[in-house]
Amino acid sequence: MADRRVRGYIRTRMLGRVSTWGRLFAVLAVFVSSLPAAAAPTPGLEDLRSRVTELTTRAHALETELGRIEQEIATNEYNFDQAQAQVDLHRDSVIQTAVIGFTRAHQTPVVLKANDLSEGVRAEGLSDAAVGKDDDAIDRFTAAIAELDLSRSALEEARAEQAKTVAEVAQLRDVLMLELKELEAIEEARLSDIRQRAERAIDQGHTFVELEACPVGGAHSFIDSWGFARSGGRRHKGVDIMANIGVPLLAPVSGTVKHRGNRVGGMSYHLDGDDGNYYYGTHLSAYGESGYVTAGTVIGYVGDSGNAAGIPHLHLEIHPGGRSATNPYPSVAFVCNGAG
């Protein structure tokens, strides 16, 4: 029964409380987790991202700690209120016992002269002040005072711990805000470069194809390598998205997927998109779903098959209307790096 009362008291104390820190760190966590992957290595970017992630993790831990302390304070407040109620309950019995002692002994007990009944009990001992006293009432009152002191001490300790943690949260918040401001500036500069590259590619006559999903479903990196020289006098007709072997490859649009390999590319997928465009991905390590798929379906896995031995990546080509390939960089940059 007592446990239910405590839980009810805590719920009443906590009802309607919305932690400002919790909202702040939830927003920061979403911001950090949604940061786009780099299209090309940016000096210091990964270290800064790691620091921001560590700070955000610590912020979550402190928020959890504050929640625990708040519950502990609520419990201690409940215990303190209950102890105070017990002191008040037994106060009248103690005074009555002292009055009886005064009547019988014809002298004023020290306990009745004291400004505070509790101090009077502590100073002289009510048992010596009262004649014909009720020992049980005095013992109950003394025990209630002791319990009240313990509850008060526990409550003060919890509040001190709360103040210390709140101060740490405030300090952490200031550092995190500075790091986020720096990260935001770096990200904006990087995305500006992506937009400029994409705009240049479009200006050069390449078609922009709107993709529904990033073709690589994990950590990756890529640059605008359209037209780069290749063996045999060939020119690069796609974008190479670097990633670890086994990272899922996603259908960039809905459509029909077929798997078949070739000597140069190795294991490959061929996607006839519902948008009327043809998509070719190669150097896979394994196949995924085939047949009709929706955008974002896993249709393969990053590998280094064909002539890509030792350099795992997805070579992706986009053929608008099924015709000649166009530079896929603008489309991939926009969907994978959030530069739209």
C-alpha positions in Angstrom: 0.0 0.0 0.0 2.8 2.4 0.9 4.6 1.7 -2.4 1.4 2.6 -4.3 1.2 5.8 -2.4 4.8 6.7 -3.2 4.3 5.9 -6.9 1.2 8.0 -6.9 2.9 10.9 -5.2 5.8 10.7 -7.7 3.4 10.7 -10.6 1.6 13.7 -9.2 4.9 15.6 -8.7 6.2 14.7 -12.2 2.9 15.2 -14.0 3.2 17.8 -16.7 6.9 18.3 -16.3 8.7 18.4 -19.6 12.4 18.5 -19.4 14.0 21.5 -21.3 17.2 19.6 -21.4 15.5 16.5 -22.8 13.9 18.5 -25.7 17.3 20.2 -26.4 19.3 17.0 -26.6 16.6 15.1 -28.5 16.8 17.8 -31.2 20.6 17.7 -31.1 20.6 13.9 -31.4 18.3 14.1 -34.5 20.5 16.8 -36.0 23.7 14.8 -35.5 22.2 11.5 -36.7 20.9 13.1 -39.9 24.1 14.8 -40.9 24.9 13.8 -44.6 27.9 11.8 -45.5 30.8 13.6 -47.1 31.0 13.6 -50.9 34.7 14.0 -50.6 37.0 14.0 -47.5 36.8 17.3 -45.6 39.8 17.9 -43.3 38.8 17.7 -39.6 35.1 16.9 -40.4 35.1 13.4 -39.1 36.9 14.4 -35.9 34.4 17.2 -35.3 31.5 14.8 -36.0 32.9 12.3 -33.5 33.3 15.0 -30.8 29.7 16.2 -31.4 28.5 12.6 -31.2 30.4 12.0 -28.0 29.0 15.2 -26.5 25.5 14.3 -27.5 25.9 10.8 -26.0 27.0 12.4 -22.7 24.1 14.8 -22.9 21.7 11.9 -23.1 23.4 10.2 -20.1 23.1 13.4 -18.0 19.4 13.7 -19.0 18.8 10.2 -17.8 20.7 11.0 -14.6 18.5 14.1 -14.1 15.4 12.0 -14.5 16.6 9.6 -11.9 17.5 12.4 -9.5 14.1 14.0 -10.0 12.4 10.7 -9.0 14.7 10.4 -6.0 13.8 13.9 -4.9 10.1 13.2 -5.3 10.5 10.0 -3.2 12.5 11.9 -0.6 9.9 14.7 -0.5 7.2 12.2 0.0 9.1 10.5 2.8 9.9 13.9 4.4 6.2 14.9 4.3 5.2 11.5 5.8 7.8 11.9 8.6 6.6 15.5 9.3 3.1 14.2 9.5 4.2 11.6 12.1 5.9 14.2 14.1 2.8 16.4 14.1 0.6 13.3 14.9 2.6 12.5 18.0 3.1 16.1 19.1 -0.2 16.4 21.0 0.4 13.1 22.8 3.8 14.2 24.0 2.5 17.6 25.2 -0.3 15.9 27.0 2.2 13.5 28.7 4.3 16.5 29.7 1.3 18.3 31.1 0.4 15.3 33.2 4.0 15.2 34.5 3.8 18.9 35.4 0.5 18.4 37.2 1.8 15.5 39.3 5.3 17.0 40.0 4.1 20.6 40.5 6.9 21.9 38.4 7.3 23.1 34.8 9.1 20.5 32.7 12.0 21.8 30.6 10.2 20.5 27.5 7.4 23.0 28.0 9.8 25.9 28.4 11.6 25.1 25.1 10.8 27.2 22.1 10.8 24.1 20.0 9.4 20.8 21.3 11.9 18.7 19.4 14.8 20.6 20.9 13.2 20.3 24.3 13.1 16.5 23.9 16.7 16.4 22.8 18.0 18.7 25.5 16.6 17.2 28.6 14.9 14.0 27.8 11.1 14.0 28.2 11.3 11.0 30.4 13.1 13.0 33.1 10.7 15.9 32.7 7.5 14.1 33.1 6.2 12.1 36.1 3.7 9.4 35.4 4.6 9.8 31.7 3.5 7.8 28.7 6.8 6.2 27.6 5.3 5.0 24.3 4.2 8.4 23.2 7.6 9.9 24.0 9.4 7.1 22.1 7.1 7.4 19.1 7.7 11.2 19.0 11.5 10.7 19.4 11.6 8.1 16.6 9.5 10.4 14.4 12.0 13.2 14.9 14.9 11.0 14.0 13.1 9.8 10.8 12.4 13.4 9.9 16.0 14.3 10.3 17.1 11.4 8.0 14.5 12.3 5.4 15.6 16.0 5.5 19.2 14.9 5.0 18.4 12.6 2.1 16.4 15.3 0.4 19.1 17.9 0.8 21.7 15.5 -0.7 19.5 14.7 -3.6 18.9 18.4 -4.3 22.6 19.1 -4.1 23.3 16.3 -6.6 20.6 17.7 -8.9 22.2 21.2 -8.8 25.6 19.8 -9.6 24.2 17.8 -12.6 22.3 20.7 -13.9 25.5 22.8 -13.8 27.3 20.1 -15.7 24.5 20.0 -18.3 24.7 23.7 -18.8 28.5 23.6 -19.3 28.1 20.7 -21.7 25.4 22.5 -23.6 27.7 25.5 -24.2 30.5 23.4 -25.5 28.1 21.4 -27.7 26.6 24.6 -29.2 30.0 25.8 -30.1 30.9 22.5 -31.8 27.6 22.4 -33.6 28.1 25.9 -34.9 31.5 25.0 -36.3 30.1 21.8 -37.8 27.2 23.7 -39.3 29.6 26.0 -41.1 31.7 23.2 -42.4 28.6 21.3 -43.6 27.2 24.4 -45.3 30.5 25.0 -47.2 30.7 21.3 -48.2 27.1 21.3 -49.4 27.6 24.5 -51.3 30.5 22.9 -53.1 28.2 19.9 -54.0 25.5 22.3 -55.3 28.0 24.2 -57.4 29.4 20.9 -58.9 25.9 19.7 -59.6 25.0 23.0 -61.3 28.1 22.9 -63.4 27.3 19.3 -64.5 23.7 20.4 -65.5 25.1 23.5 -67.3 27.3 21.1 -69.3 24.2 19.5 -70.7 23.9 16.6 -68.3 20.3 15.6 -67.4 19.2 15.8 -63.8 17.3 12.7 -62.8 15.4 12.9 -59.5 16.1 9.8 -57.4 13.9 8.5 -54.5 16.7 6.8 -52.5 20.4 7.0 -52.2 21.8 4.0 -54.1 24.2 3.1 -51.2 22.5 2.4 -47.9 25.5 2.9 -45.6 28.6 5.1 -45.1 30.0 6.1 -48.4 32.1 8.7 -50.3 32.1 9.9 -53.9 33.2 12.7 -56.2 32.3 13.9 -59.6 34.4 11.5 -61.7 32.4 11.8 -65.0 34.7 11.6 -68.0 37.8 10.5 -66.1 40.2 8.4 -68.2 40.0 4.7 -68.0 41.9 1.8 -69.5 41.7 1.1 -73.2 41.1 4.8 -74.0 37.7 4.7 -72.3 36.1 7.5 -70.4 34.2 7.1 -67.1 30.5 7.1 -67.7 29.2 6.9 -64.2 29.8 7.7 -60.6 31.9 5.5 -58.3 30.4 5.4 -54.7 33.1 4.1 -52.3 31.8 1.9 -49.5 32.8 -1.2 -47.5 32.1 -4.6 -49.0 28.7 -5.9 -47.9 27.0 -2.4 -47.5 23.5 -2.7 -48.9 22.7 -1.3 -52.3 19.2 0.3 -52.7 17.0 0.7 -55.7 17.2 4.4 -56.4 13.7 4.3 -57.9 10.9 1.8 -58.2 11.0 -0.5 -61.2 12.0 -4.0 -62.4 15.4 -5.4 -61.4 17.4 -8.1 -63.3 20.8 -9.5 -62.2 23.5 -10.5 -64.6 27.2 -10.1 -64.7 29.9 -9.2 -67.3 33.6 -9.4 -67.6 34.4 -5.8 -66.8 31.8 -5.0 -64.2 31.5 -8.4 -62.6 28.2 -8.9 -60.7 25.7 -6.3 -61.8 22.1 -5.1 -61.5 19.9 -3.7 -64.3 17.0 -1.5 -63.2 14.3 -0.4 -65.6 12.7 2.4 -63.6 9.1 3.4 -63.5 10.3 6.9 -64.4 11.4 5.6 -67.8 15.1 5.6 -67.1 17.6 2.7 -67.0 20.0 2.3 -64.1 23.1 0.1 -64.2 25.0 -0.8 -61.0 28.1 -3.0 -61.0 31.0 -4.5 -59.0 28.6 -6.1 -56.5 29.6 -8.8 -54.0 26.1 -10.4 -53.8 22.6 -9.9 -55.2 19.5 -8.8 -53.4 15.9 -8.6 -54.5 15.0 -8.9 -58.2 11.8 -8.5 -60.1 9.6 -5.5 -59.3 10.8 -3.5 -56.4 10.0 -0.2 -54.7 12.6 2.5 -54.2 14.8 1.7 -51.2 14.6 -2.1 -51.6 18.0 -3.9 -51.2 18.9 -5.1 -54.6 22.6 -6.0 -54.0 25.6 -5.4 -51.9 28.8 -3.4 -52.4 31.7 -5.5 -53.7 34.9 -5.4 -55.9 34.0 -7.9 -58.6 35.0 -7.5 -62.2 37.9 -5.1 -62.7 37.5 -3.4 -59.3 39.5 -5.9 -57.3 40.7 -4.4 -54.1 38.6 -1.2 -54.4 35.0 -2.0 -53.2 32.5 0.5 -54.7 29.3 0.8 -56.7 29.7 2.0 -60.2 26.4 3.6 -61.1 25.2 4.7 -64.4 21.9 6.6 -65.3 20.6 6.3 -68.9 17.6 8.8 -69.3 14.9 7.2 -71.4 17.2 4.2 -71.8 19.5 6.1 -74.1 23.1 7.3 -73.6 24.4 7.7 -70.1 24.4 11.1 -68.5 26.5 12.3 -65.6 24.8 10.8 -62.5 26.7 13.0 -60.0 24.1 15.7 -59.7 21.3 13.3 -59.0 23.4 11.2 -56.5 24.8 14.2 -54.7 21.3 15.6 -54.2 19.7 12.5 -52.9 22.7 11.1 -50.9 24.0 14.4 -49.4 20.9 16.4 -49.0 22.1 19.2 -51.2 18.7 19.8 -52.8 
